Amino acid sequence: MSAFIAMPAIDVRAGAVVRLRQGDYARETRYAPDPFDLAMAYADQGARWLHLVDLDAAREGGNALQGLLARIASDGRLSVQVGGGVRSDDDVRRRLGSGAARVVIGSLAVERPADVAAWMAREGAERIVPAFDVRHDGREWRAATRGWTQDSGATLTTLFAAYRDAGLRHVLCTDIARDGMLAGPNFALYESLRALAPNVALQASGGIRDRTDLDRLAGIGCAGAVLGRSLLEGTLSLADALSC
């Protein structure tokens, strides 16, 4: 079994490190560190992976973080998976060309799974990470798109079925209701996903507070976890997370 990967996250909006609560752009908290300096601090503390999100691109399209991604990648210590605003073949190529080890694809992974499957075939499934950001409607999990502002109508069951023959390797799944809330992950969600797709390396995201949460996610069988507010606000130290 592969080692559990604790992955610091840096979400960037208008050049600043921010966190959104429940995906709401109107509920933003800004933090002092420069995004590049924070990435280097995480590398200094022993991180080997970084989750980098372009919140402006997630909402409006574009690629505001190309320069930042290239600077972080050129340092050589962090493998970067980058997401936000990936809407075309050119977007995938640009991010990989700027040094991304993996490209996280949200809205398109929900809306156009055939295109994403084609990119997996071309680039290798290891380099493409579909991201399913979900809300529970009282019956099932439904994916949101466009910076979490639209309900796609797609369920997790139908999405995994769409990728069944694509050689899917990684999936990042976020319970939007937990994201940025420090209320604990939705363990039941990840247990159900492990049963639905036991051979996929599942990355958990949303609500992670401390080492106990990470240990439980690892016990469920998640391959790793994306850590945002818990590191920024000190409820979890990166050293503790990396020792999981």
HELIX and SHEET records of a PDB file:
HELIX    1   1 PRO A   35  ASP A   44  1                                  10    
HELIX    2   2 LEU A   55  GLU A   60  1                                   6    
HELIX    3   3 GLN A   66  ASP A   75  1                                  10    
HELIX    4   4 ASP A   89  GLY A   97  1                                   9    
HELIX    5   5 SER A  107  GLU A  111  1                                   5    
HELIX    6   6 PRO A  113  GLU A  123  1                                  11    
HELIX    7   7 ALA A  125  ARG A  127  5                                   3    
HELIX    8   8 LEU A  156  ALA A  162  1                                   7    
HELIX    9   9 PHE A  187  LEU A  196  1                                  10    
HELIX   10  10 ARG A  211  ILE A  220  1                                  10    
HELIX   11  11 ARG A  229  GLU A  233  1                                   5    
HELIX   12  12 LEU A  238  LEU A  242  1                                   5    
SHEET    1   A 9 ASP A  24  TYR A  31  0                                        
SHEET    2   A 9 ALA A  16  ARG A  21 -1                                        
SHEET    3   A 9 ILE A   5  ARG A  13 -1                                        
SHEET    4   A 9 TRP A  49  ASP A  54  1                                        
SHEET    5   A 9 SER A  79  GLY A  83  1                                        
SHEET    6   A 9 ARG A 102  ILE A 105  1                                        
SHEET    7   A 9 ILE A 128  HIS A 136  1                                        
SHEET    8   A 9 TRP A 141  THR A 145 -1                                        
SHEET    9   A 9 GLN A 150  THR A 155 -1                                        
SHEET    1   B 6 ASP A  24  TYR A  31  0                                        
SHEET    2   B 6 ALA A  16  ARG A  21 -1                                        
SHEET    3   B 6 ILE A   5  ARG A  13 -1                                        
SHEET    4   B 6 GLY A 224  LEU A 227  1                                        
SHEET    5   B 6 ALA A 201  SER A 205  1                                        
SHEET    6   B 6 HIS A 170  ASP A 175  1                                        
END                                                                             
